[in-house]
Amino acid sequence: MMNSDTQEGRTLFIRNLSFDVNDAQLEDFFVKFGPLLFAKVVKDPTTRHPRGSGFVKFVSPDDAARVLRESLLPENVLRFTLDNRILSVTKAISREEAAGLQKSHTEVSKEKNPGERMSVCEALHQRGRNLHLARIGTIRPGTPAAVGMPKEDLAKREKLLHAKKAKIKNHNIFISDVRLCIRNLPVNVSDADLRAVCVKAANRKNCRIKECRIMRNLRPGRLQFRSLGYGFVCFERHADALKVLNALNNNPDVFESHRRPIVEFSMENIQALEKKRCQAERSKVTQTEQRKGAKGENTALERKTTSSGHTSLRQRKVQSHIKCRHLEGTRILQKHFGTKLRHGDLGEVNEARSKKQKGRLSGRDVRLRRKQQLP
């Protein structure tokens, strides 16, 4: 793109595009805002796959400015949604300006709090899909690494290779550079055992593992919670993950059963990760609101009571119930006042009452007698 295009103010840069959107779909979406000169989806120069961004150039700079202005309004979210993705529209800049912004962004991110992490979409947009990591860990028959490998392991690796090739065709799939998928594990290996093996293989004092999990059968039954024979290990640094992969992959001396682990970089689905991240954020917001709401209700009740000197009818009932819980089932005061008068011996009265209660018929007996009396 020429520098004059950015200076004219007619070109917009579009982010968060679906990987399935092509040039024609991008043009059809933005042509409703005004006439276009071109609409182009940015593709990776090596794989020729879309990178989730694109450029749109309008004939009139006024149309471009209007689109840029309207895309920032919250009520226009649905208007700027394409293929279930909310588009991020910004003004296009030259290559020199982009390089300067990238440099400053890198410097700021170094000073940024490590707890503040970028979203999966932002990371994928900056780093790409990491398809160059797909070959690492693969062993084909006839290579020196396959010498001495059991036929069952070769068949497993061949099957996994075909499955990986099919998954890569989906543009929502990318390869993590810090998360390993370790297969062909003994069923008796626990999470702690796998973590210890990975720490030993990394051979670095400050090696940090963020996740180490053995996948298990969750279906109810006799084999519930039994290991499925594979797991995931996520490191903080790519160098540690690569070192562990090279140390464990096809190594018969790692476990006592001499099973050769099949280790490769894990394949992730960006849509599933984004959904999981959004659910976690919503859950966090909900919990925060609930805590604030509970605290606010208590504060409001105290403030209302102290300021006005009285509470509502509902609040008075609640307070009365709390104060008188120990009196449930009893009268606060007696029914009759004055001297207690007894009309007979208390023992005789109780005996008469007990006999009267024993002589009473139940409802079932009454119904049976009525049936017997009928002709």
VEXDREN-2710 file (C-alpha; in Angstrom, 1 decimal):
% VEXDREN-2710
k/r/px/py/pz
1/MET/0.0/0.0/0.0
2/MET/1.4/3.4/-1.0
3/ASN/2.0/6.1/1.6
4/SER/-0.3/8.4/-0.3
5/ASP/-3.2/6.1/0.5
6/THR/-2.7/6.7/4.2
7/GLN/-2.3/10.4/3.8
8/GLU/-5.5/10.8/1.9
9/GLY/-7.5/9.3/4.8
10/ARG/-9.6/7.0/2.6
11/THR/-8.1/3.7/3.7
12/LEU/-9.2/1.8/6.9
13/PHE/-7.5/-1.1/8.6
14/ILE/-9.9/-3.9/9.7
15/ARG/-9.0/-6.3/12.6
16/ASN/-10.6/-9.3/14.1
17/LEU/-11.7/-10.7/10.8
18/SER/-12.8/-14.3/10.6
19/PHE/-10.2/-16.6/8.9
20/ASP/-13.0/-17.7/6.6
21/VAL/-13.7/-14.2/5.2
22/ASN/-12.3/-13.5/1.7
23/ASP/-11.9/-10.3/-0.4
24/ALA/-15.3/-10.5/-1.9
25/GLN/-17.1/-10.9/1.4
26/LEU/-15.1/-8.0/2.9
27/GLU/-16.1/-5.8/-0.1
28/ASP/-19.8/-6.8/0.1
29/PHE/-19.8/-5.9/3.8
30/PHE/-18.3/-2.4/3.5
31/VAL/-19.8/-1.4/0.2
32/LYS/-23.0/-0.6/2.0
33/PHE/-21.2/2.3/3.7
34/GLY/-20.1/3.9/0.5
35/PRO/-18.3/3.1/-2.9
36/LEU/-15.0/1.3/-2.6
37/LEU/-11.8/1.2/-4.6
38/PHE/-10.7/-2.1/-3.2
39/ALA/-11.1/-4.5/-0.2
40/LYS/-8.1/-6.8/0.6
41/VAL/-7.6/-9.5/3.2
42/VAL/-4.1/-9.7/4.6
43/LYS/-2.5/-13.2/4.1
44/ASP/0.6/-14.8/5.4
45/PRO/3.3/-14.7/2.8
46/THR/4.4/-18.2/3.5
47/THR/1.2/-20.2/4.0
48/ARG/-1.1/-17.9/2.0
49/HIS/-3.6/-18.2/4.8
50/PRO/-5.6/-15.1/6.1
51/ARG/-4.2/-13.4/9.2
52/GLY/-7.4/-12.0/10.5
53/SER/-7.1/-8.5/9.2
54/GLY/-7.5/-6.5/6.0
55/PHE/-7.7/-3.1/4.3
56/VAL/-10.6/-1.2/2.8
57/LYS/-10.3/1.9/0.7
58/PHE/-13.2/4.2/0.0
59/VAL/-13.7/6.5/-2.9
60/SER/-14.6/9.4/-0.6
61/PRO/-12.7/10.3/2.5
62/ASP/-15.9/11.4/4.1
63/ASP/-17.3/7.9/3.9
64/ALA/-14.1/6.5/5.5
65/ALA/-14.3/9.1/8.3
66/ARG/-18.0/8.3/8.9
67/VAL/-17.4/4.6/9.1
68/LEU/-14.5/5.2/11.5
69/ARG/-16.7/7.4/13.7
70/GLU/-19.7/5.1/13.7
71/SER/-17.7/2.0/14.5
72/LEU/-16.8/3.5/17.9
73/LEU/-20.4/3.9/19.0
74/PRO/-21.6/1.0/21.3
75/GLU/-25.1/1.0/19.7
76/ASN/-23.5/0.1/16.3
77/VAL/-22.0/-3.2/17.4
78/LEU/-24.3/-5.3/15.3
79/ARG/-23.7/-3.1/12.2
80/PHE/-20.0/-3.9/12.4
81/THR/-20.3/-7.6/13.1
82/LEU/-19.2/-9.9/10.3
83/ASP/-19.3/-13.7/10.6
84/ASN/-20.0/-13.5/14.3
85/ARG/-16.9/-11.3/14.8
86/ILE/-17.1/-7.7/16.1
87/LEU/-14.8/-5.8/13.7
88/SER/-12.1/-3.3/15.0
89/VAL/-11.9/-0.4/12.5
90/THR/-8.9/2.0/12.6
91/LYS/-7.3/4.4/10.3
92/ALA/-4.6/2.9/8.1
93/ILE/-1.0/4.1/8.6
94/SER/2.2/3.8/6.6
95/ARG/4.8/1.0/7.0
96/GLU/7.2/3.4/8.7
97/GLU/4.5/4.5/11.3
98/ALA/3.6/0.9/11.9
99/ALA/7.2/0.0/12.6
100/GLY/7.5/2.8/15.0
101/LEU/4.3/1.8/16.8
102/GLN/5.4/-1.8/17.0
103/LYS/8.7/-0.8/18.5
104/SER/7.0/1.4/21.1
105/HIS/4.5/-1.3/21.8
106/THR/7.3/-3.8/22.5
107/GLU/9.0/-1.5/24.9
108/VAL/5.7/-0.8/26.8
109/SER/4.9/-4.5/26.9
110/LYS/8.2/-5.2/28.6
111/GLU/7.3/-2.8/31.4
112/LYS/3.8/-4.1/31.5
113/ASN/2.6/-6.0/34.6
114/PRO/3.0/-9.8/33.8
115/GLY/-0.5/-10.4/35.3
116/GLU/-2.1/-8.3/32.4
117/ARG/-2.2/-10.7/29.5
118/MET/-3.3/-10.0/26.0
119/SER/-6.2/-11.9/24.5
120/VAL/-5.8/-14.9/22.3
121/CYS/-6.8/-13.0/19.2
122/GLU/-4.2/-10.3/19.8
123/ALA/-1.5/-12.8/20.4
124/LEU/-2.4/-14.8/17.3
125/HIS/-2.5/-11.6/15.2
126/GLN/1.0/-10.7/16.3
127/ARG/2.7/-14.1/16.2
128/GLY/0.7/-16.0/13.5
129/ARG/-0.5/-19.6/13.7
130/ASN/3.0/-21.0/14.5
131/LEU/2.6/-23.6/11.7
132/HIS/6.4/-24.0/11.6
133/LEU/6.1/-25.9/14.9
134/ALA/4.0/-28.6/13.3
135/ARG/7.0/-30.6/12.1
136/ILE/8.8/-30.6/15.4
137/GLY/8.5/-34.0/17.1
138/THR/7.3/-36.0/14.0
139/ILE/9.1/-39.2/13.2
140/ARG/8.5/-40.9/9.9
141/PRO/9.3/-44.5/9.1
142/GLY/12.7/-45.0/7.5
143/THR/14.4/-42.2/9.3
144/PRO/17.2/-42.8/11.8
145/ALA/14.9/-41.8/14.7
146/ALA/12.5/-44.6/13.8
147/VAL/15.1/-47.3/14.3
148/GLY/14.1/-49.6/17.1
149/MET/10.6/-48.1/17.4
150/PRO/7.7/-50.6/17.8
151/LYS/5.3/-50.9/14.9
152/GLU/2.5/-49.9/17.2
153/ASP/4.2/-46.6/17.9
154/LEU/4.9/-46.0/14.2
155/ALA/1.2/-46.6/13.5
156/LYS/0.1/-44.2/16.2
157/ARG/2.4/-41.5/14.9
158/GLU/1.2/-42.0/11.3
159/LYS/-2.4/-41.7/12.4
160/LEU/-1.7/-38.5/14.5
161/LEU/0.2/-37.0/11.5
162/HIS/-2.8/-37.4/9.2
163/ALA/-5.1/-35.9/11.9
164/LYS/-2.8/-32.9/12.3
165/LYS/-2.7/-32.3/8.6
166/ALA/-6.5/-32.3/8.5
167/LYS/-6.8/-29.9/11.5
168/ILE/-4.3/-27.4/10.1
169/LYS/-6.7/-26.7/7.2
170/ASN/-9.0/-25.1/9.7
171/HIS/-7.9/-21.5/10.0
172/ASN/-9.2/-21.3/13.6
173/ILE/-6.6/-23.9/14.6
174/PHE/-3.1/-22.6/15.7
175/ILE/-0.1/-24.3/17.4
176/SER/0.9/-23.2/20.9
177/ASP/4.6/-22.5/21.3
178/VAL/4.5/-23.1/25.1
179/ARG/2.1/-26.0/25.5
180/LEU/3.0/-29.6/24.9
181/CYS/0.8/-32.6/24.2
182/ILE/2.3/-35.8/25.5
183/ARG/0.8/-39.1/24.4
184/ASN/1.5/-42.8/24.9
185/LEU/1.8/-42.4/28.6
186/PRO/1.6/-45.3/31.1
187/VAL/-1.8/-45.4/32.8
188/ASN/-0.2/-45.3/36.3
189/VAL/1.5/-41.9/35.7
190/SER/0.0/-39.1/37.8
191/ASP/0.1/-35.4/37.3
192/ALA/2.9/-35.1/39.9
193/ASP/4.9/-37.8/38.1
194/LEU/4.6/-36.0/34.8
195/ARG/5.5/-32.7/36.3
196/ALA/8.6/-34.1/37.9
197/VAL/9.7/-35.7/34.6
198/CYS/9.3/-32.4/32.7
199/VAL/11.2/-30.4/35.4
200/LYS/14.0/-32.9/35.2
201/ALA/14.1/-32.8/31.4
202/ALA/14.1/-29.0/31.4
203/ASN/17.2/-29.0/33.6
204/ARG/16.8/-25.3/34.6
205/LYS/16.4/-24.0/38.1
206/ASN/13.8/-21.4/37.3
207/CYS/11.7/-23.5/34.9
208/ARG/8.1/-22.6/35.6
209/ILE/5.2/-25.0/34.6
210/LYS/1.8/-23.3/34.5
211/GLU/-0.2/-26.4/33.8
212/CYS/0.4/-30.2/34.0
213/ARG/-2.7/-32.3/33.6
214/ILE/-3.3/-36.0/32.7
215/MET/-6.6/-36.4/30.8
216/ARG/-8.9/-38.9/32.5
217/ASN/-12.1/-40.8/31.7
218/LEU/-15.0/-38.9/33.3
219/ARG/-17.8/-41.3/32.3
220/PRO/-19.4/-43.0/35.3
221/GLY/-18.5/-46.7/35.6
222/ARG/-15.7/-49.0/36.6
223/LEU/-13.1/-47.1/34.6
224/GLN/-14.0/-43.7/35.8
225/PHE/-11.0/-41.4/36.4
226/ARG/-8.7/-43.8/34.7
227/SER/-5.9/-42.2/32.7
228/LEU/-6.5/-41.8/28.9
229/GLY/-2.8/-42.1/28.2
230/TYR/-2.1/-38.5/27.3
231/GLY/-1.8/-35.1/28.9
232/PHE/-0.8/-31.5/28.5
233/VAL/2.1/-29.5/30.0
234/CYS/2.2/-25.7/29.6
235/PHE/5.5/-23.8/30.2
236/GLU/6.1/-20.1/30.7
237/ARG/9.0/-20.0/28.1
238/HIS/9.1/-21.5/24.6
239/ALA/12.8/-22.5/25.1
240/ASP/11.8/-24.8/28.0
241/ALA/9.0/-26.4/26.1
242/LEU/11.3/-27.1/23.1
243/LYS/14.0/-28.6/25.4
244/VAL/11.5/-30.9/27.1
245/LEU/10.0/-32.0/23.8
246/ASN/13.4/-33.0/22.4
247/ALA/14.3/-34.8/25.7
248/LEU/11.1/-36.8/26.1
249/ASN/10.0/-37.5/22.5
250/ASN/10.6/-41.2/21.6
251/ASN/12.7/-41.7/24.8
252/PRO/12.3/-45.3/26.1
253/ASP/14.1/-44.5/29.4
254/VAL/11.7/-41.9/30.7
255/PHE/9.3/-44.3/32.4
256/GLU/9.8/-47.6/34.0
257/SER/7.5/-49.4/31.5
258/HIS/9.8/-48.2/28.7
259/ARG/6.9/-46.7/26.7
260/ARG/8.1/-44.1/24.2
261/PRO/6.3/-40.8/24.7
262/ILE/4.9/-39.1/21.6
263/VAL/5.5/-35.4/22.3
264/GLU/4.5/-32.4/20.1
265/PHE/3.3/-28.9/20.4
266/SER/-0.4/-28.7/21.2
267/MET/-2.9/-27.6/18.6
268/GLU/-5.4/-25.1/20.0
269/ASN/-8.8/-23.8/18.7
270/ILE/-9.0/-20.0/19.0
271/GLN/-12.8/-20.0/19.2
272/ALA/-12.8/-22.4/22.1
273/LEU/-10.2/-20.5/23.9
274/GLU/-11.9/-17.2/23.4
275/LYS/-15.2/-18.7/24.6
276/LYS/-13.5/-20.0/27.7
277/ARG/-11.8/-16.6/28.3
278/CYS/-15.2/-14.8/27.9
279/GLN/-16.9/-17.2/30.3
280/ALA/-14.2/-16.6/32.9
281/GLU/-14.5/-12.9/32.6
282/ARG/-18.3/-13.0/32.9
283/SER/-18.0/-15.2/35.9
284/LYS/-15.5/-12.9/37.5
285/VAL/-17.8/-9.8/36.8
286/THR/-20.8/-11.7/38.2
287/GLN/-19.0/-12.6/41.4
288/THR/-17.8/-9.0/41.9
289/GLU/-21.3/-7.6/41.4
290/GLN/-22.8/-10.1/43.8
291/ARG/-20.2/-9.2/46.5
292/LYS/-20.8/-5.5/45.9
293/GLY/-24.6/-6.1/45.9
294/ALA/-24.5/-8.0/49.2
295/LYS/-22.3/-5.4/50.8
296/GLY/-24.5/-2.6/49.4
297/GLU/-27.7/-4.1/50.7
298/ASN/-26.3/-4.4/54.2
299/THR/-24.9/-0.8/54.1
300/ALA/-28.2/0.5/52.8
301/LEU/-30.2/-1.3/55.5
302/GLU/-27.9/0.1/58.2
303/ARG/-28.0/3.6/56.7
304/LYS/-31.8/3.6/56.3
305/THR/-32.3/2.4/59.9
306/THR/-30.0/5.0/61.4
307/SER/-31.1/7.9/59.2
308/SER/-34.8/7.6/59.3
309/GLY/-35.1/5.8/62.7
310/HIS/-37.5/3.2/61.3
311/THR/-37.4/0.3/58.9
312/SER/-39.9/-1.0/56.3
313/LEU/-42.6/-3.5/57.2
314/ARG/-40.7/-6.4/55.6
315/GLN/-37.5/-5.6/57.5
316/ARG/-39.4/-5.4/60.7
317/LYS/-40.9/-8.8/60.1
318/VAL/-37.5/-10.3/59.4
319/GLN/-36.0/-8.7/62.5
320/SER/-38.9/-9.8/64.6
321/HIS/-38.6/-13.4/63.3
322/ILE/-34.9/-13.4/64.2
323/LYS/-35.5/-12.1/67.7
324/CYS/-38.3/-14.6/68.5
325/ARG/-36.9/-17.7/66.9
326/HIS/-36.4/-19.3/70.4
327/LEU/-40.1/-18.8/71.2
328/GLU/-41.4/-20.8/68.2
329/GLY/-44.2/-23.2/69.3
330/THR/-45.0/-21.3/72.6
331/ARG/-47.3/-18.5/73.6
332/ILE/-45.7/-15.3/74.7
333/LEU/-48.5/-14.7/77.2
334/GLN/-51.2/-17.1/78.7
335/LYS/-54.7/-17.1/77.2
336/HIS/-56.5/-16.4/80.5
337/PHE/-55.6/-14.0/83.2
338/GLY/-56.4/-14.1/87.0
339/THR/-56.3/-17.0/89.4
340/LYS/-55.8/-20.5/87.9
341/LEU/-59.0/-22.5/88.5
342/ARG/-59.0/-26.3/88.4
343/HIS/-62.3/-28.3/88.2
344/GLY/-61.1/-31.7/89.4
345/ASP/-57.9/-33.7/90.1
346/LEU/-55.3/-33.2/87.5
347/GLY/-54.5/-36.9/87.4
348/GLU/-58.1/-37.8/86.7
349/VAL/-58.4/-35.3/83.9
350/ASN/-55.3/-36.6/82.2
351/GLU/-56.5/-40.2/82.5
352/ALA/-59.9/-39.3/81.0
353/ARG/-58.2/-37.5/78.1
354/SER/-55.9/-40.5/77.4
355/LYS/-58.9/-42.9/77.4
356/LYS/-60.9/-40.6/75.1
357/GLN/-58.0/-40.4/72.6
358/LYS/-57.6/-44.2/72.6
359/GLY/-61.3/-44.7/71.9
360/ARG/-61.3/-42.5/68.9
361/LEU/-61.5/-44.1/65.5
362/SER/-59.2/-43.2/62.6
363/GLY/-60.6/-42.0/59.3
364/ARG/-59.9/-45.4/57.8
365/ASP/-61.8/-47.3/60.4
366/VAL/-64.8/-44.9/60.0
367/ARG/-64.9/-45.6/56.2
368/LEU/-64.7/-49.4/56.8
369/ARG/-67.6/-49.3/59.2
370/ARG/-69.7/-47.3/56.8
371/LYS/-69.0/-49.9/54.0
372/GLN/-70.1/-52.7/56.4
373/GLN/-73.3/-51.0/57.3
374/LEU/-74.3/-50.6/53.7
375/PRO/-76.8/-53.3/52.4
END
